[in-house]
Amino acid sequence: MRLKAVNITVLAPGATLVENASLVLEAGELVALLGPNGAGKTSLLRASLGLSKPAKGHVILGGDLVQALTPMQRARRISYLPQIRPLAWPNTVHDVVALGRYSHGASLGRLKTEDAEAVDAAINACDIQELSQRKTDTLSGGELARVHCARAFAAQAPLLIADEPVAALDPRHQFRVMDLLKNYVRNGQGALVVLHDIALAAKYADRFIWMKDGQIQAQGSPEETLTEERLAQIYGIKSRVDGSKVVVEGAL
């Protein structure tokens, strides 16, 4: 499975949110989308997923125009973890994870064998077996982050996009969530992840996409693109870069 966004432009009243941006996500890679707040990252993701219509450009998902696919068809090909993940009511963890099977026609309380197996596999992969009957409003932030990962994994889609999946988590839980995403990729799927922690991105990502002011400024491996000059250009910070190690010394 492959996601290819070509020359995407997204407009809002009086503003250009994304301008002429192109990206590719392949199975078997973890890609980090980096950039400051307001760079256009979420707008680009939503257009790439077919959740909003770009003013210009097109997106191909698995050989089809993404806008030509139904929401159910898109959901079977690519899972999405948005920044904000509201839960309307405090269901059990098991039932929240089972929502990931909705795109396959499953409904809560009536899971087919293959749906139940997918839910159990996702719960096991995210190591939340002991939480499966807990209500989601009793969970910590780190536990809830793993539950949302499990919901996305339960869809068994070949691609995954996660918008700031480790935001507001302590370092230990950031590593746990990123380990889950890396294992997902090792199993043959592809993941595109928005991150703000450059060192965390360098530890896990195979490729970086750098955005600023609605435009993609650079793409490539961490070794190729993670430089002191790049961090100054994108974030306006003075730093020292030694391989994957980044030390931020202050604002420029």
Sequence and secondary structure as in RCSB ss.txt:
>XXXX:A:sequence
MRLKAVNITVLAPGATLVENASLVLEAGELVALLGPNGAGKTSLLRASLGLSKPAKGHVILGGDLVQALTPMQRA
RRISYLPQIRPLAWPNTVHDVVALGRYSHGASLGRLKTEDAEAVDAAINACDIQELSQRKTDTLSGGELARVHCA
RAFAAQAPLLIADEPVAALDPRHQFRVMDLLKNYVRNGQGALVVLHDIALAAKYADRFIWMKDGQIQAQGSPEET
LTEERLAQIYGIKSRVDGSKVVVEGAL
>XXXX:A:secstr
 EEEEEEEEEEETTEEEEEEEEEEEETT EEEEE  TTSSHHHHHHHHTTSS  SEEEEEETTEEGGGS HHHHH
HHEEEE S    SS  BHHHHHHGGGGGGT  TT   HHHHHHHHHHHHHTT GGGTTSBGGGS HHHHHHHHHH
HHHHTT SEEEEESTTTT  HHHHHHHHHHHHHHHHTT EEEEE S HHHHHHH SEEEEEETTEEEEEE HHHH
  HHHHHHHH EEEEEETTEEEEEEE 
